[in-house]
Every structure is written in C-alpha cells, then in structure tokens.
C-alpha cells in the first residue's frame, strides 16, 4: 500500500507496504539518493514503511517507487 499525506510545511510523507525481507533493501536504495527522503519503519511486523520527503522531490521519488514496484518488492500500491 502507498498512501500520501502532507504533514509539515514543504514536506510530505508516503506509506509503503512490502515484505519483511525487503525492508532493508528499500532503505539501502533510498540511502543512495541523498536528500530524496527519510525512510522509517512504522510497523515492522506488518512491513509498513514511511518516507518523509521534500515536496520538490515527489516526482523523482514516485519514479523510484515505480521502479521498485516493477521489481516486485512492494506488495501493494495505493495513492490517496
């Protein structure tokens, strides 16, 4: 699942569902994109992640998320 919300001036947060085994992979990929966003594990048992990112990076982040989804790493994608 992906859901998008605005939470503070200039930043947004997106939520992702994945498999537990893929949490570290997603964090590793995000670390390679300096300044793209900060990944946090919201619910480890459910493999729910959040990414907080600058609004101006939304298009780049969504392209990366689409690429990760095509790899089969994300279990469900829903944007609100």
C-alpha positions, 0 to 999 in steps of 0.5 A: 500500500502507498498512501500520501499525506502532507504533514509539515510545511514543504514536506510530505510523507508516503506509506509503503507496504512490502515484505519483511525481507525487503525492508532493508533493501528499500532503505539501502536504495533510498540511502543512495539518493541523498536528500530524496527522503527519510525512510522509517519503519512504522510497523515492522511486523506488518512491513509498513514503511514511511518516507518523509520527503521534500515536496520538490522531490515527489516526482523523482521519488514516485519514479523510484517507487515505480521502479521498485514496484516493477521489481516486485518488492512492494506488495501493494500500491495505493495513492490517496 
